[in-house]
């Protein structure tokens, strides 16, 4: 099996843990805001309008768009899905964005909005091992496809409308969960219904969430609200969100919200979290205790890259 290493996505390109640019990346330095790893490749969004894909040791520019790109997702059938501004979805193929007409026509779309009056966005994407695809609309709940992107439905039952990140359980395709403006929501029926889990946290505003592979240990970020400058924190649950406890080792005062994509699981018990946008912490005990790694340029997230074993 190949060995996993972590690449950090930053405003100055893709960095290693020493803060040095990864070698032979043709677009360095450039802002890399999001990415996703597929079966044998990974893709990142560069300068908000380009998608670059890395496979077999080579980088290729796959997409150059005239719209803002927000997120990418490699589906289980090894297709690249791209979420954009104005709450649209497209397949990335043959160097172009192939926008999905059925997503544009999803029932309930007319209800999507933003607090500031601008158009909504696709903010995050997630896919289960069984092929179910989820798109988080900001602001407009979660949209699901169970047939490989042919048809879509807006999931609203029990769910807060203002979703900031949607995630899927690494091993249980029935479970999908979300960090929202009003707390943590979890579904055990692929999103048909959601339950609001909100115990033991002083503040409910959340932007990021994840679950460790092979366990039911969850992590979620919290704060007072979208413009909070104090009291952002990271909480941990061992029972799928029924109860939460503050993790150990992070600063008592975190100024900036821990944002969408800024909690990254990198192994069975290991994870990273970006604090105040520039400081990286890591855990190797399922999120109980955290230690500072280093300070960096602004970080948006990270990806686990499968590297060949040395001979």
C-alpha positions, 0 to 999 in steps of 0.5 A: 500500500502507498504511503500517505502524506499531507499537502496543505492548501494555502494562499501561497500554494500547496505547502508541506509541513515545513511551510515549503512549496511542494516541488514541481507544482506549475501554478506555485505560488497561487491561492489554493482554496479547496481540493479533493482526492479520488481513487488515484488522483487529486484535484485542487481549485487554484485562484478561484477559477482553475481546476488542476489535477495531479495523477501519476506524478504529473499536474494538468490544468483541467478547467479554466472557468469564467465563474468562481469555483468553490469546491470539488469532489471525486465521486465513487465512480471516479468523476469530478464534480465542481461546485460554483457560485450562483449555486450550480454544479458541473462535471469537470470533463474534457477541459470544460465545465458541463453544468448539470441541468437537473441540478439547476431545476431542483425543486425548492431552488427558488427558496435558496437565498443569502442574508446579504441578498446575493446569490447562493453558493454550492459551499461544500460537496460530499459523496458516500461509498454507495455513490450518493452525492450531497451538495451543501447550498449556502443558504438552502439546505442540502441537495442529494443525488442517489443516481450518479447525478442524474436527478437531485432533491432538496433535503429539508426534513429536520434540517437547518437551512443555513448549512456550512459543510456537509460530510459523510461517514467514512464507512456507513453510507446511511450517515450524513451530517452537517455543520450549520448556523444553528448547530450539528445535524445528523441523518441515519437515513441518507438525508431523508430526515435529520436530527438536531444534536446540540448538547454541551456546547455554549455556542451553536454556530458551526462551520466545519465538521468531520468524522474519523474513519472506522469510528463514530467520533465526530469533530465540529467547530463552534463560535458565537456567530459569523463575525465572532472574534472570540470564543471559537473552539473545537468540540468532540463527540463519541456518540454521534453528536448526542454529547460533546466535550471541548478538546484539549490543547487548543488556545483558550481564545481562538479569534477566527472561526474554524472554517469549512474544510479546516478540520482534516482527518488524515488517518484512523486516529489522526486529524489536523485543524487550522486555528486562526487561519494560520496555525496548524494543530494535530491530534493522534488520539481521535481528537482528545488532545492536540499539539501545535505543528507550526504557523503558515501563510493563510491555510484553507485546508489540506489533502492526504496524498498517496505517495509511492513507497521507497524501493 
